[in-house]
Structure formats: C-alpha cells, structure tokens
Amino acid sequence: MGLELGRIGIWQHESVFTPELARELEELGYGTLWLGGSPDGDLSKAEELLDATTSIAVATGIVNIWKDDAATVAESYKRIVAKHPDRFLLGVGAGHPEHTSQFTKPYGALVEYLDALDAAGVPVEGRALAALGPKVIKLAGDRTAGAHPYLMTPEHTRQAREILGEGPLLLPEHKVVLETDPVKARAIARPTVQFYLGLVNYTNSLRNLGFTDEDLSGEGSDRLIDALAVHGDAETIARGITAHIEAGADHVGVQVLNQDPLPVYRALAAVLL
C-alpha cells in the first residue's frame, strides 16, 4: 500500500502528544502526527504513538543530524517499520546554526548523513528532509521522499514545488490561532514566531519571500505574524491551510498555537477533513 500521510496532519512539539490524544486525532481523521522538537534518535515517542493507534502515520519534524548519528537512527527506523509498516516517515534536518556548535557546511553534512542512511538500509521513500533554500529543497527531492519546510508561506510552497517538480512530496508546516480578534491572535502567535527571527536560515528565507528588515526586526510586524500564523475562525484558517495545497503541497502539518489545542483540532477537523 505504501505510506499514506493524508492531506492534513498535526504538527506539535513531541511533548504535546499522548497516546490518548493520538487516538482522538486518528478518530477525527487527521493523517499524520508530526513530532517536533528534535525527537531523540531512539524514536521511542514515535513508537509509543504508533503502538497506541491503528492507522494514523507518525513523522519526525525533525531528527537533528548533529544530535543523533545516522546508524542509531537507522536501527530505530528499522525497528519501528518492522512493527508498523507504511506508517512512519523519518524527517531529518540540520537544525539551526545558532544552536549547534558543530554546525559547519550543513549541506555536505546532510549529504553524508543521507549516504549513511542509505548504507544502513533506510529507504529513500521512508525519509524526508527539512528544507528551506533551493539547494536543500532539490536535495530533498533527489535523495528523499520529499521536503518538509517549516515557518514558510504558500508562496514558498509554490516556489518549492517548482524546484521539486512532479513526484517528490512537499510537506510544509503552518501555524494557526483559532481567534477572530487580530490583537489577541497576534499576542498568542508572536512569542513562537519571534523565536525564529533570531535564526539566520529562517530570516534569509523570509527575506527572499519579500519580507523586509522592518518586518523581521523586534517581535515581528503584524504583516509577518499574520502570514506565518493564520488566525480567524475555523473556515478562515482552513482557507489559509488549503492555500498551501493549491500552491503545490501534498500535505500540510498544522501547528496549533492556542493554549488548549484540542478544541481547535476538533473545529478544524470539521472544515478541513
């Protein structure tokens, strides 16, 4: 049958997910649980959630190549897919240079890591690559099932699809706030978005999308916050998410920023799934 991610998944820090929540998200009809926050290379959280469910896929968003060696991750991958075939996607990436002392020549390090995964028997179709810039997006299309951009807009999705061409998967993440008051919504979204405004790989990509130094300075302009964390009622949010699909995405991982995300998962399921 092959791995089926569905059109819409839920992207959250891995600590948010419990077996009980995973079962409810599966029942609501979401296709994939994306485990953020650099999950450990033993992939124990992914295994726990797969054990607790029957059909929903689980993906890492992402295993950091500087944190866990490819051999360890490959053994974990093989253990999981032996128990749960066609339900796990190994997302890997180079993380942020500001947070990794070993961060040198990330493109070359990604190539070496993918080579090691090849040697260890992790199939191309079982892995994806975090990718923002054109060079790494192309690498994702050439050496993995596809690209997993984070904190980007539908315009970035359109550009990424042009680079990938037909075939490779395009799996962006997008943040949402279920709140119709723009002031309240931005107050919820800003702390999360602001964290990334100190990371050069994100700010460079956002500048390439037309955001200015003024947009990216301080806690971020309203224009930037609204673009990166769509807010409104469930129907408005659904339009923001499906804009990625219309731009060429195969699947979108929705990250809910509301303090209590469960009512949001339920409301979005009614209009997105």
Disulfide bonds with the S-S distance in Angstrom:
none
